[in-house]
Amino acid sequence: MNDRQNPHDPYYQQPQIVGYDEYGQPVYQQPGQQEQQHQQPQGQYDPYAQQQGYGYDPYAQHQQAQQHDPYTAQQPQPQPQAYGYDGYGYDTGQQPAAVDTTAQWNIPQQAPAPAAAPAPTPPQREPEPVVPEQRRADRDYGTGQFSFIEEPDEDSEDVIDWLKFTESRSERREEARRRGRNRMVALIVVAALVVVGGVGYLWSAGKIPGLGGSEKQTAATTGPQQRDVIVVHLHNTKKGGTSTALLVDNVTTKQGTTVLLPNSLAVADDEGNTTTLGKSVDDDGSDGTRESIDTLLGTRISGTWRLDTPYLENLVELVGGIEVDTDTDVPDTKKGASPLVKKGQAQTLSGQMAVAYATYRGPGEAETKQLMRFGQVMRGVLRKISDDPKAATITVQTLAQILDPSLPERDLGASLAKLAEHAKIGDYKTALLPVQPDGTLTDAATESVVKDILGGTVKAPDKDAAVRVAVKNGTGNDDGTESARIKLVNGGYAFVSGGNTGTEVSSEVVYKAAADKEKATQVAKTLGLPATAVKQGKPAANADVSVVLGQDYKIK
């Protein structure tokens, strides 16, 4: 074992390293220089010098160095053995031939002090490092014979592991912060979307104060609106008679309405004569009645649906029955049998029961009672029919009904699907058009039905369409209305009966917009009224121009 790396010898003095060779091995100070520094007088015992000689060169002969060593005096001395140094610190077992002329690798033995004064040591020159000779491959070396300058240090591995741990923990913390920021941004975005969506929903539903449904509908009715209107005539094939209703789909306000029209409603026939709605359905047919209703109410009916009671029964069966809150018991046609329809909430009606309830009019009941039951059945059907246009069309086709040319199967299916969509979510209502005993409309009826349901203003007529003129008789003479009707029809105007009113002294011709002033002036001339009777105001909602006949009107 090389004593240069023995840290347990208390007398050991490390030789000075002057450099490293090209293999990384240390190059020590030459022994000649070291002897000059530590040489002692002859005969004087210097244990440090002997120890230095022993410790400096482990490959030199030890007999002389051990003769004064008190630690080895009583131990048998082994035979001196020469050691060679091949530059790698291996024990070769014998001294190789001396071929090193620079004396770098062969360190001289420590000689005993001479009796005479030692001769001065010649100056030593700095040797140049040489390549150590190659070790012999025929030698068996032990692991303990190797000596390494740099031993593996476990502490360095621990430091590296700690640095890696610290770095990875810092990265994890930074990643956690980044994820936290991303989550916060995502939560803010989601919260903003929820708030915007909620406000939008509340606004659309009319639940925001100041922007409620009534304000929304009022704002919608003041502007242009899109409406789809069809008229339905229920024909009772067993007992006779008809029931008429308008199915209105207001696309602008997203509201569906069934408007029930009494048979006593006064309308004009094809020749302009006043008749009732019931007679018009029987006499004028679908086309004439549709035009009469358009003229009276200022609507544009897209088509007529004639629904006979057998088809209504089949329709209710196709949708799987309906539920209706019945207001009375409907007796069975068989004597002694229990009522066919019982009074109560959410009564399930089959096709036969639905027809019986829709056409039933009890003894002494007004026509409006039967109309309201018909409206309940129509709403129940719309709630059960599909809101898909294709599916609704298939239902209509399954009825195998011969429809009016104005309303083919596809158009009827599309209209019913739109109305069904409103009925399913509750945006559907039923309204009865009130009429006076003479069949004319009251001002309240005109305002509530025409303004609120049909849009508030009469739709602009076609360019060549006749001007609608509503006439109220205030002359005190029943012939005043008929006289005015004849004059207006002959003049090319559409006559709308407004019924009778209290006696008026002077007549008035009222128009709404400035653009209608000329129309009102021509109406006044046709009726023989002075120009001073023309005034701007609020005419009837179902007419372009309103006329109130006073006592100054000349009946002819």
ZABAPA-476724 format. One line per 3 residues: number of its first residue (from 1); their letters; for each residue x, y, z of C-alpha. Coordinates in nm, 3 decimals. Layout:
<nodes>
NUM) A) X:Y:Z ~ ...
</nodes>
This chain:
<nodes>
1) MND) 0.000:0.000:0.000 ~ 0.138:0.340:-0.092 ~ 0.219:0.524:0.234
4) RQN) 0.178:0.856:0.062 ~ -0.194:0.819:0.111 ~ -0.178:0.676:0.463
7) PHD) -0.329:0.940:0.685 ~ -0.279:0.740:1.009 ~ 0.104:0.765:1.039
10) PYY) 0.182:1.046:1.286 ~ 0.540:1.076:1.163 ~ 0.455:1.086:0.803
13) QQP) 0.535:1.400:0.612 ~ 0.365:1.438:0.281 ~ 0.602:1.491:-0.012
16) QIV) 0.538:1.800:-0.212 ~ 0.348:1.764:-0.540 ~ 0.509:1.965:-0.816
19) GYD) 0.266:1.875:-1.097 ~ 0.074:1.605:-1.282 ~ 0.169:1.394:-1.575
22) EYG) -0.042:1.347:-1.888 ~ -0.228:1.056:-1.725 ~ -0.338:1.266:-1.432
25) QPV) -0.091:1.109:-1.184 ~ 0.091:1.342:-0.937 ~ 0.460:1.420:-0.982
28) YQQ) 0.642:1.460:-0.647 ~ 0.952:1.657:-0.553 ~ 1.278:1.471:-0.622
31) PGQ) 1.447:1.298:-0.330 ~ 1.769:1.489:-0.368 ~ 1.600:1.815:-0.298
34) QEQ) 1.420:1.667:-0.002 ~ 1.743:1.528:0.148 ~ 1.905:1.871:0.144
37) QHQ) 1.621:2.006:0.350 ~ 1.618:1.725:0.608 ~ 1.982:1.599:0.631
40) QPQ) 2.114:1.575:0.993 ~ 2.471:1.554:1.138 ~ 2.638:1.219:1.154
43) GQY) 2.576:1.009:1.461 ~ 2.268:1.193:1.562 ~ 1.948:1.001:1.568
46) DPY) 1.669:1.165:1.382 ~ 1.350:0.964:1.385 ~ 1.183:1.209:1.149
49) AQQ) 1.456:1.167:0.893 ~ 1.433:0.788:0.917 ~ 1.059:0.808:0.907
52) QGY) 1.085:1.039:0.608 ~ 1.304:0.793:0.431 ~ 1.068:0.512:0.519
55) GYD) 0.757:0.700:0.438 ~ 0.873:0.868:0.123 ~ 0.975:0.565:-0.076
58) PYA) 0.795:0.244:0.009 ~ 0.982:0.065:-0.267 ~ 1.337:0.123:-0.130
61) QHQ) 1.537:-0.117:0.094 ~ 1.433:-0.086:0.458 ~ 1.717:-0.251:0.651
64) QAQ) 1.899:0.067:0.726 ~ 1.587:0.261:0.791 ~ 1.472:0.003:1.042
67) QHD) 1.791:-0.036:1.246 ~ 1.704:0.279:1.442 ~ 1.328:0.235:1.433
70) PYT) 1.208:0.159:1.784 ~ 0.879:0.030:1.646 ~ 1.044:-0.252:1.449
73) AQQ) 1.334:-0.351:1.677 ~ 1.173:-0.663:1.823 ~ 1.011:-0.786:1.505
76) PQP) 1.176:-1.023:1.260 ~ 1.276:-0.840:0.952 ~ 1.172:-0.978:0.622
79) QPQ) 1.412:-1.016:0.341 ~ 1.454:-0.701:0.147 ~ 1.253:-0.703:-0.165
82) AYG) 1.290:-0.465:-0.446 ~ 0.983:-0.296:-0.577 ~ 0.930:-0.136:-0.906
85) YDG) 0.691:0.146:-0.982 ~ 0.522:0.140:-1.317 ~ 0.333:0.463:-1.280
88) YGY) 0.003:0.304:-1.172 ~ 0.086:0.207:-0.811 ~ 0.094:-0.170:-0.870
91) DTG) 0.316:-0.417:-0.678 ~ 0.513:-0.605:-0.946 ~ 0.712:-0.825:-0.700
94) QQP) 1.056:-0.755:-0.841 ~ 1.269:-0.467:-0.941 ~ 1.272:-0.420:-1.318
97) AAV) 1.584:-0.325:-1.501 ~ 1.685:0.031:-1.451 ~ 1.614:0.202:-1.777
100) DTT) 1.509:0.540:-1.647 ~ 1.802:0.771:-1.711 ~ 1.623:1.068:-1.554
103) AQW) 1.595:0.893:-1.212 ~ 1.234:1.014:-1.192 ~ 1.073:0.684:-1.103
106) NIP) 1.371:0.510:-0.915 ~ 1.409:0.663:-0.576 ~ 1.752:0.589:-0.407
109) QQA) 1.763:0.406:-0.078 ~ 1.811:0.590:0.245 ~ 2.176:0.532:0.332
112) PAP) 2.316:0.551:0.688 ~ 2.482:0.869:0.783 ~ 2.860:0.862:0.689
115) AAA) 3.126:0.918:0.949 ~ 3.266:1.215:0.767 ~ 3.080:1.524:0.672
118) PAP) 2.864:1.464:0.376 ~ 2.974:1.602:0.048 ~ 2.768:1.886:-0.084
121) TPP) 2.480:1.772:-0.294 ~ 2.508:1.873:-0.654 ~ 2.229:2.093:-0.778
124) QRE) 1.937:1.904:-0.918 ~ 1.762:2.000:-1.235 ~ 1.390:1.976:-1.280
127) PEP) 1.320:1.641:-1.446 ~ 1.088:1.619:-1.738 ~ 0.793:1.384:-1.697
130) VVP) 0.818:1.067:-1.892 ~ 0.566:0.810:-1.986 ~ 0.566:0.524:-1.735
133) EQR) 0.638:0.185:-1.872 ~ 0.354:-0.047:-1.954 ~ 0.249:-0.284:-1.679
136) RAD) 0.298:-0.650:-1.724 ~ -0.008:-0.854:-1.802 ~ 0.124:-1.171:-1.637
139) RDY) 0.084:-1.033:-1.287 ~ -0.212:-1.092:-1.060 ~ -0.314:-0.777:-0.881
142) GTG) -0.536:-0.745:-0.576 ~ -0.806:-0.486:-0.535 ~ -0.640:-0.349:-0.226
145) QFS) -0.325:-0.260:-0.422 ~ -0.505:0.009:-0.623 ~ -0.494:0.368:-0.513
148) FIE) -0.717:0.641:-0.652 ~ -0.666:1.008:-0.622 ~ -1.037:1.088:-0.639
151) EPD) -1.267:0.854:-0.453 ~ -1.644:0.862:-0.517 ~ -1.807:1.100:-0.279
154) EDS) -2.155:1.009:-0.164 ~ -2.207:1.361:-0.036 ~ -2.181:1.496:-0.390
157) EDV) -2.461:1.263:-0.500 ~ -2.671:1.385:-0.212 ~ -2.609:1.744:-0.315
160) IDW) -2.710:1.666:-0.673 ~ -3.023:1.491:-0.555 ~ -3.109:1.786:-0.332
163) LKF) -3.059:2.031:-0.618 ~ -3.278:1.821:-0.842 ~ -3.542:1.798:-0.570
166) TES) -3.529:2.172:-0.509 ~ -3.551:2.247:-0.879 ~ -3.839:2.006:-0.935
169) RSE) -4.025:2.145:-0.634 ~ -3.983:2.498:-0.764 ~ -4.112:2.388:-1.102
172) RRE) -4.409:2.220:-0.938 ~ -4.486:2.534:-0.742 ~ -4.466:2.746:-1.055
175) EAR) -4.685:2.499:-1.242 ~ -4.936:2.505:-0.956 ~ -4.944:2.887:-0.968
178) RRG) -4.993:2.880:-1.344 ~ -5.276:2.629:-1.314 ~ -5.433:2.838:-1.042
181) RNR) -5.427:3.145:-1.264 ~ -5.577:2.948:-1.552 ~ -5.853:2.815:-1.328
184) MVA) -5.927:3.163:-1.202 ~ -5.952:3.300:-1.556 ~ -6.176:3.010:-1.658
187) LIV) -6.403:3.065:-1.357 ~ -6.433:3.435:-1.436 ~ -6.522:3.362:-1.799
190) VAA) -6.780:3.099:-1.699 ~ -6.932:3.331:-1.440 ~ -6.956:3.610:-1.697
193) LVV) -7.125:3.377:-1.946 ~ -7.370:3.257:-1.681 ~ -7.456:3.615:-1.585
196) VGG) -7.502:3.721:-1.947 ~ -7.708:3.411:-2.024 ~ -7.923:3.458:-1.716
199) VGY) -7.987:3.823:-1.793 ~ -8.069:3.734:-2.151 ~ -8.312:3.467:-2.039
202) LWS) -8.481:3.697:-1.788 ~ -8.503:3.969:-2.048 ~ -8.652:3.735:-2.308
205) AGK) -8.895:3.599:-2.048 ~ -8.993:3.953:-1.947 ~ -8.893:3.904:-1.582
208) IPG) -8.663:4.204:-1.550 ~ -8.827:4.505:-1.381 ~ -8.889:4.773:-1.636
211) LGG) -8.847:4.523:-1.920 ~ -9.132:4.289:-1.837 ~ -9.345:4.090:-2.075
214) SEK) -9.612:4.358:-2.100 ~ -9.358:4.623:-2.197 ~ -9.199:4.384:-2.444
217) QTA) -9.531:4.298:-2.604 ~ -9.634:4.664:-2.612 ~ -9.308:4.752:-2.786
220) ATT) -9.357:4.464:-3.029 ~ -9.713:4.558:-3.116 ~ -9.617:4.914:-3.202
223) GPQ) -9.391:4.797:-3.484 ~ -9.438:4.578:-3.788 ~ -9.547:4.227:-3.701
226) QRD) -9.571:3.898:-3.880 ~ -9.884:3.689:-3.824 ~ -10.013:3.367:-3.969
229) VIV) -10.390:3.338:-3.949 ~ -10.612:3.051:-4.058 ~ -10.985:3.021:-4.012
232) VHL) -11.146:2.698:-3.892 ~ -11.509:2.607:-3.953 ~ -11.637:2.315:-3.746
235) HNT) -11.933:2.157:-3.923 ~ -12.165:1.945:-3.710 ~ -12.266:1.675:-3.952
238) KKG) -12.532:1.528:-3.719 ~ -12.714:1.826:-3.572 ~ -12.616:2.087:-3.826
241) GTS) -12.466:2.426:-3.763 ~ -12.111:2.559:-3.767 ~ -11.863:2.705:-3.525
244) TAL) -11.590:2.942:-3.644 ~ -11.255:3.032:-3.490 ~ -10.937:3.208:-3.600
247) LVD) -10.607:3.038:-3.521 ~ -10.352:3.321:-3.491 ~ -9.977:3.266:-3.472
250) NVT) -9.809:3.596:-3.387 ~ -9.450:3.534:-3.487 ~ -9.334:3.870:-3.351
253) TKQ) -9.466:3.829:-2.997 ~ -9.439:3.446:-3.003 ~ -9.799:3.412:-2.893
256) GTT) -10.072:3.180:-3.015 ~ -10.440:3.266:-2.988 ~ -10.773:3.113:-3.074
259) VLL) -11.024:3.388:-3.152 ~ -11.382:3.262:-3.133 ~ -11.624:3.432:-3.375
262) PNS) -11.997:3.416:-3.294 ~ -12.230:3.319:-3.576 ~ -12.425:3.640:-3.514
265) LAV) -12.127:3.852:-3.622 ~ -12.239:4.094:-3.894 ~ -12.032:4.066:-4.212
268) ADD) -12.076:4.173:-4.571 ~ -12.161:3.922:-4.839 ~ -12.025:3.910:-5.194
271) EGN) -12.259:4.189:-5.303 ~ -12.179:4.406:-5.003 ~ -12.503:4.332:-4.821
274) TTT) -12.495:4.277:-4.447 ~ -12.535:3.920:-4.332 ~ -12.431:3.705:-4.038
277) LGK) -12.123:3.491:-4.018 ~ -12.326:3.172:-3.985 ~ -12.522:3.245:-4.304
280) SVD) -12.208:3.346:-4.488 ~ -12.046:3.010:-4.415 ~ -12.348:2.826:-4.553
283) DDG) -12.420:3.055:-4.849 ~ -12.092:3.211:-4.960 ~ -11.864:2.920:-4.888
286) SDG) -11.509:2.936:-4.764 ~ -11.373:3.198:-5.002 ~ -11.652:3.452:-4.956
289) TRE) -11.655:3.413:-4.580 ~ -11.278:3.447:-4.558 ~ -11.289:3.774:-4.751
292) SID) -11.574:3.905:-4.537 ~ -11.380:3.840:-4.218 ~ -11.072:4.004:-4.366
295) TLL) -11.273:4.311:-4.447 ~ -11.437:4.328:-4.109 ~ -11.133:4.266:-3.888
298) GTR) -10.857:4.396:-4.112 ~ -10.679:4.063:-4.111 ~ -10.524:3.854:-4.384
301) ISG) -10.636:3.498:-4.352 ~ -10.400:3.264:-4.533 ~ -10.642:2.974:-4.567
304) TWR) -10.960:2.802:-4.458 ~ -10.973:2.469:-4.274 ~ -11.310:2.297:-4.291
307) LDT) -11.320:2.047:-4.006 ~ -11.621:1.819:-3.999 ~ -11.702:1.648:-3.668
310) PYL) -11.597:1.296:-3.786 ~ -11.252:1.433:-3.873 ~ -11.228:1.608:-3.537
313) ENL) -11.303:1.275:-3.370 ~ -11.030:1.102:-3.574 ~ -10.784:1.382:-3.501
316) VEL) -10.832:1.350:-3.126 ~ -10.781:0.974:-3.152 ~ -10.463:1.021:-3.357
319) VGG) -10.304:1.241:-3.091 ~ -10.397:0.995:-2.816 ~ -10.682:1.182:-2.652
322) IEV) -10.686:1.523:-2.487 ~ -10.728:1.671:-2.140 ~ -10.982:1.944:-2.080
325) DTD) -11.122:2.120:-1.773 ~ -11.489:2.061:-1.847 ~ -11.748:2.307:-1.717
328) TDV) -12.058:2.086:-1.747 ~ -12.182:1.731:-1.783 ~ -12.259:1.622:-2.136
331) PDT) -12.538:1.364:-2.142 ~ -12.516:1.052:-2.350 ~ -12.745:1.011:-2.646
334) KKG) -12.880:0.691:-2.491 ~ -13.153:0.739:-2.240 ~ -13.072:0.638:-1.885
337) ASP) -12.698:0.619:-1.954 ~ -12.444:0.800:-1.744 ~ -12.309:1.130:-1.878
340) LVK) -12.075:1.091:-2.170 ~ -11.855:1.373:-2.039 ~ -11.837:1.457:-1.670
343) KGQ) -11.767:1.797:-1.524 ~ -11.425:1.827:-1.361 ~ -11.062:1.925:-1.385
346) AQT) -10.828:1.758:-1.636 ~ -11.086:1.525:-1.782 ~ -10.946:1.288:-2.042
349) LSG) -11.159:1.296:-2.356 ~ -11.161:1.048:-2.638 ~ -11.253:1.146:-2.991
352) QMA) -11.624:1.087:-2.943 ~ -11.627:1.266:-2.608 ~ -11.433:1.562:-2.752
355) VAY) -11.685:1.607:-3.033 ~ -11.976:1.584:-2.790 ~ -11.822:1.845:-2.558
358) ATY) -11.719:2.085:-2.842 ~ -12.069:2.092:-2.993 ~ -12.276:2.082:-2.674
361) RGP) -12.504:2.376:-2.596 ~ -12.723:2.331:-2.294 ~ -13.085:2.440:-2.273
364) GEA) -13.107:2.817:-2.245 ~ -12.730:2.867:-2.285 ~ -12.587:3.141:-2.499
367) ETK) -12.392:3.058:-2.811 ~ -12.078:3.184:-2.649 ~ -12.081:2.892:-2.401
370) QLM) -12.064:2.640:-2.681 ~ -11.793:2.844:-2.855 ~ -11.578:2.840:-2.543
373) RFG) -11.603:2.459:-2.525 ~ -11.499:2.437:-2.887 ~ -11.201:2.657:-2.808
376) QVM) -11.102:2.429:-2.518 ~ -11.103:2.125:-2.746 ~ -10.893:2.302:-3.011
379) RGV) -10.636:2.403:-2.751 ~ -10.624:2.046:-2.614 ~ -10.559:1.915:-2.966
382) LRK) -10.280:2.166:-3.025 ~ -10.112:2.066:-2.698 ~ -10.102:1.702:-2.810
385) ISD) -10.012:1.741:-3.176 ~ -9.642:1.738:-3.271 ~ -9.458:2.069:-3.300
388) DPK) -9.246:1.924:-3.579 ~ -9.385:2.040:-3.916 ~ -9.315:1.707:-4.085
391) AAT) -9.479:1.503:-3.811 ~ -9.779:1.739:-3.798 ~ -9.817:1.712:-4.176
394) ITV) -9.818:1.334:-4.150 ~ -10.099:1.359:-3.892 ~ -10.301:1.577:-4.131
397) QTL) -10.239:1.338:-4.417 ~ -10.353:1.047:-4.204 ~ -10.694:1.212:-4.166
400) AQI) -10.747:1.163:-4.541 ~ -10.950:1.482:-4.546 ~ -11.029:1.681:-4.857
403) LDP) -10.893:2.023:-4.776 ~ -10.969:2.365:-4.914 ~ -10.737:2.461:-5.200
406) SLP) -10.631:2.770:-5.004 ~ -10.473:2.552:-4.736 ~ -10.296:2.235:-4.862
409) ERD) -10.177:1.962:-4.629 ~ -9.821:2.091:-4.600 ~ -9.930:2.445:-4.513
412) LGA) -10.188:2.323:-4.264 ~ -9.932:2.094:-4.097 ~ -9.680:2.378:-4.070
415) SLA) -9.941:2.614:-3.917 ~ -10.057:2.355:-3.664 ~ -9.695:2.277:-3.566
418) KLA) -9.624:2.644:-3.490 ~ -9.939:2.678:-3.285 ~ -9.858:2.353:-3.102
421) EHA) -9.519:2.494:-3.003 ~ -9.690:2.787:-2.829 ~ -9.958:2.570:-2.671
424) KIG) -9.706:2.327:-2.518 ~ -9.521:2.598:-2.326 ~ -9.827:2.797:-2.219
427) DYK) -9.793:3.089:-2.463 ~ -10.143:3.031:-2.588 ~ -10.479:3.182:-2.502
430) TAL) -10.840:3.174:-2.615 ~ -11.035:3.496:-2.674 ~ -11.400:3.551:-2.757
433) LPV) -11.491:3.834:-2.992 ~ -11.787:4.009:-2.826 ~ -12.057:4.147:-3.052
436) QPD) -12.365:4.356:-2.998 ~ -12.716:4.215:-3.041 ~ -12.722:4.350:-3.398
439) GTL) -12.399:4.167:-3.473 ~ -12.177:4.472:-3.488 ~ -11.855:4.514:-3.293
442) TDA) -11.826:4.733:-2.990 ~ -11.541:4.977:-2.954 ~ -11.400:4.769:-2.671
445) ATE) -11.411:4.454:-2.883 ~ -11.246:4.631:-3.169 ~ -10.964:4.756:-2.949
448) SVV) -10.902:4.432:-2.758 ~ -10.917:4.193:-3.052 ~ -10.790:4.395:-3.343
451) KDI) -10.532:4.598:-3.151 ~ -10.404:4.345:-2.899 ~ -10.439:4.020:-3.093
454) LGG) -10.426:4.130:-3.454 ~ -10.152:4.388:-3.407 ~ -10.313:4.711:-3.302
457) TVK) -10.341:4.856:-3.652 ~ -10.507:4.738:-3.965 ~ -10.252:4.602:-4.204
460) APD) -10.182:4.821:-4.499 ~ -10.406:4.713:-4.785 ~ -10.280:4.636:-5.128
463) KDA) -10.229:4.923:-5.364 ~ -10.549:4.845:-5.555 ~ -10.748:4.728:-5.251
466) AVR) -11.065:4.912:-5.156 ~ -11.058:5.152:-4.864 ~ -11.243:5.011:-4.564
469) VAV) -11.496:5.247:-4.416 ~ -11.660:5.180:-4.081 ~ -11.998:5.344:-4.041
472) KNG) -12.191:5.415:-3.722 ~ -12.548:5.533:-3.746 ~ -12.623:5.835:-3.524
475) TGN) -12.907:5.977:-3.727 ~ -13.179:5.827:-3.513 ~ -13.314:5.651:-3.823
478) DDG) -13.245:5.282:-3.882 ~ -13.232:5.339:-4.255 ~ -12.922:5.554:-4.220
481) TES) -12.685:5.259:-4.214 ~ -12.831:5.096:-4.525 ~ -12.828:5.424:-4.712
484) ARI) -12.461:5.481:-4.635 ~ -12.375:5.122:-4.727 ~ -12.525:5.154:-5.073
487) KLV) -12.341:5.480:-5.145 ~ -12.005:5.346:-5.028 ~ -12.029:5.014:-5.212
490) NGG) -12.126:5.191:-5.532 ~ -11.828:5.421:-5.480 ~ -11.588:5.125:-5.462
493) YAF) -11.536:5.125:-5.087 ~ -11.549:4.831:-4.850 ~ -11.832:4.883:-4.607
496) VSG) -11.784:4.785:-4.243 ~ -12.087:4.810:-4.020 ~ -12.022:4.977:-3.687
499) GNT) -12.376:4.948:-3.557 ~ -12.588:5.219:-3.405 ~ -12.483:5.490:-3.164
502) GTE) -12.649:5.779:-2.986 ~ -12.798:6.061:-3.184 ~ -12.540:6.303:-3.316
505) VSS) -12.607:6.652:-3.446 ~ -12.329:6.662:-3.704 ~ -12.147:6.395:-3.896
508) EVV) -11.774:6.321:-3.870 ~ -11.525:6.154:-4.102 ~ -11.213:6.051:-3.908
511) YKA) -10.874:5.944:-4.044 ~ -10.555:5.855:-3.856 ~ -10.246:5.943:-4.059
514) AAD) -10.189:6.248:-4.273 ~ -10.155:6.021:-4.574 ~ -10.518:5.912:-4.525
517) KEK) -10.662:6.264:-4.534 ~ -10.731:6.249:-4.906 ~ -10.911:5.916:-4.862
520) ATQ) -11.129:6.064:-4.589 ~ -11.208:6.365:-4.808 ~ -11.326:6.139:-5.091
523) VAK) -11.541:5.937:-4.848 ~ -11.704:6.258:-4.727 ~ -11.785:6.360:-5.087
526) TLG) -11.930:6.015:-5.156 ~ -12.165:6.043:-4.858 ~ -12.256:6.403:-4.937
529) LPA) -12.089:6.545:-4.624 ~ -11.908:6.880:-4.611 ~ -11.525:6.899:-4.607
532) TAV) -11.542:7.045:-4.256 ~ -11.657:6.702:-4.133 ~ -11.315:6.553:-4.211
535) KQG) -11.098:6.539:-3.901 ~ -10.781:6.368:-3.793 ~ -10.829:6.137:-3.499
538) KPA) -10.856:5.773:-3.405 ~ -11.067:5.569:-3.644 ~ -11.195:5.220:-3.577
541) ANA) -10.918:4.964:-3.555 ~ -11.069:4.754:-3.834 ~ -11.108:5.036:-4.085
544) DVS) -10.906:5.295:-4.269 ~ -11.168:5.565:-4.223 ~ -11.448:5.589:-3.967
547) VVL) -11.776:5.769:-4.026 ~ -12.032:5.875:-3.766 ~ -12.357:5.974:-3.935
550) GQD) -12.529:6.267:-3.770 ~ -12.861:6.432:-3.822 ~ -12.709:6.644:-4.100
553) YKI) -12.675:6.333:-4.319 ~ -12.940:6.309:-4.589 ~ -13.093:5.963:-4.615
556) K) -13.190:5.864:-4.969
</nodes>
